[in-house]
Amino acid sequence: VDIKNVVIIGAGLMGHNAGQICLMAGYNVTLVDIKDEFVDNGVAKIDEGLKKLEAKGKLGEGVSSADLMGKLKKSTNTASAVKDADFVLEAVVELMDVKKQVFKTCDENAPAHCILATNTSTMSITEIASATNRPDKVIGMHFFNPPILMRLIEIIAGEKSSDESMDIGVQVGQSLPCLRGKRFVPKVLKDRPGFIVNRMNAPVQIYMNWIFDQAAEKGIPWEQIDGDAGSLMPMGPCELTDYVGLDTMFHVGNYYTETLSPNFKPGKVITKMVE
């Protein structure tokens, strides 16, 4: 399958970042979200990102941000946006019901050859694929933040994902530019909560919830938490949580609570801030 048209559903943090690198790789990109303001915000972030890279001479010889932005379309209608799609990447909120509805709509409207990929960081590819009549063409494609700098992309197989679909996922992943070197795009063949990287990181979430709750209880400043952790990790826990999104951490914690252990239940601070 020759991949030319990529549709990204969800214009938030991961969506617009993935959109930018897909444009840089030469794909035609359509960015989709439920409101014009969300799409416009995503498009503005892509434009800003491309202009920064252009100013630094990182877009390649003879390539301008304006040229790449000319290959970007926007939409608030998933059904019509996927009509000519070769590859769909879903990057909506980490709620299973929402993802399944998106995949059902894509399946009903995208061409038969189209691969449907989810950027979920934790959720079952098999269950998401069950909302479609093409589970062989549903895969996980998990980026790490920010995708322009993080070389790793996990390509995850659901129970019915075909070898061809997995190979296309790897091929697309390897085609996407990264400022820190060659892409590393492994296949993850076991569909388990958190896949590989986030499964290994999962216990850290329990610890971070405990730290946040302790800080609130004992009046420890948030800045102190990040200051103390500075030498141990690239971003402190508070900065990282803000960057990933409180809602994402909350939804992932609830998913792990259902699928792995009650120990992952989001703490009081995170729960209060999200609710």
DABELGI-V267500 format. One line per field, one symbol per residue. ss: DSSP state (h for helix, s for strand, l for the rest). burial: I if it has 16 or more other C-alpha atoms within 10 Angstrom, else O. A space follows every 50 residues. Layout:
# DABELGI-V267500
ss: ???
burial: ???
This chain:
# DABELGI-V267500
ss: llllssssslllhhhhhhhhhhhhlllssssslllhhhhhhhhhhhhhhh hhhhhlllllllllhhhhhllssssllhhhhlllllsssslllllhhhhh hhhhhhhhhlllllssssllllllhhhhhlllllhhhsssssslllllll lsssssslllllhhhhhhhhhhhhhllllllllsllssllllllllhhhh hhhhhhhhhhhhhhhhhhlllhhhhhhhhlllllllhhhhhhhhlhhhhh hhhhhhhhhllhhhlllhhhhhhhl
burial: OOOOIIIIIIIIIIIIIIIIIIIIIOIIIIIIIOOOOIIIOIIOIIIOII IOOIOOOOIOOOOIIOOIIOOIOIIIOIIOIIOOIIIIIIIIOIOIOOII OIIIIIIOIIOOOIIIIIIIIIIIIIIIIIIIOIIIIIIIIIIIIOIIOI IIIIIIIIIIIIOOIIOIIIOIIIIIIIOOOOIOIOIIOOIIIIIIOOOO OIOOIIOIIOIIIOIOOOOOOIOOIIOOOOOOOOOIIIOOIOOOOIIIII IIIIIIOOOOOOOIIIIOIIIOOOO
